[in-house]
Amino acid sequence: MLILSEKSKSMPASPIRKLVPYADKAKERGTKVYHLNIGQPDIESPKAVLDGLKNFNSTIISYTHSEGTLEYRKALANYYTNRGIENLTPENFIATLGGSEALLFIFGIIANPGDEIIIPEPFYANYNGFTCENDVNIVPISSAIENNFALPSIEEFAKKITDKTRAILICNPGNPTGYVYSKEELIQLKDLVLKHDIYLIADEVYAEYLYTEEEFTSILSFPELENNAIVIDSESKRFSLCGARSGSLISRNKQFLNAAMLFAQARLSPVEISQHIATLAHQNVGTYFEDCRAEYLKRRNILVEGLKTIPGVICPNPKGAFYCMIKLPVDNAEKFAVWLLESFSDNNETIMLAPGEGFYSNHELGKQEVRLAYVIKEEDLVRSVELLRIALEQYPGTIK
């Protein structure tokens, strides 16, 4: 009898993508779907990237070094130097297939089956899948929408540390909440991981997109964390290069990097063309970040201000990235999201949401929450808010 592994049975579905079949059927019926479910920016990639693709004239698409091309890693080192982070050379970077592969490498390197990673939740949904693939257990630190997903006290983190704890993982700025860690909070986490000699892992792929007066603080800026800090980075959201799958892991810990190289060699190499265009993006930034940040800030304000006018909707004001996690007055957010695609339309239009429970380790949480991505143009966000308002008035499971 053919069987499937227990791991395959435990692998969670993506809340961002699991409802795609429903959206496809809605489109087949002629319904326009506004995609608030996925962080796919509609802002064009930098011109230097698009020109680089058109002018790529190699006659062979080749393997690169397993750690990535020197040009790409030099570009990354320069990028961090320009941000004021010192003592990083190309040897501190290993190119990966987006931030996702970096996470897979990290969990496989630092943890044995049954070991634990402490993660504040709600968190990026694929952390559930990456830990499952490596037989690693997530130990959640839960935050609540009622206090804007503020980080729980450092004492709550300390209580969760056991002899199986290998790391604390944060996403800063946060996906799905848009939460931004203060320097003071990062110092507390730094002191805690040093006390217990565990890793502090930071997913910093949204570092450019903050909407506060505070400057972004990378964990790489703390010299005391030389052996404990690991950063995941990616050009996907920074330069609207989601499909290029270019990313990296960064550390000053030589033992960790040597182990990571073995994982990198096992998958042969990152993609030559992706590294080429990512390098061009870093070399030709210009005002790209400022322009994108201004656009996302306008979109955030439109979405948040609109949502706050809908009765029963709870919507914190995200301080970074381009997501907001909101609470809806419905019996079940996933059921509502399916209903939007199967049974609802207004003037032949509807919206697609990402159900909130998939952003928690315990799927009993977040059942009234959804994540929205404000990566579509302003008029589409305005219409999406209107559609949500109309839908909540019609949905049979709306809580009055």
Summary of the structure (lengths in Angstrom):
residues: 400
radius of gyration: 21.1
end to end distance: 51.3
largest distance: 63.7
contacts: 1347
relative contact order: 0.18
helix: 42%
strand: 17%
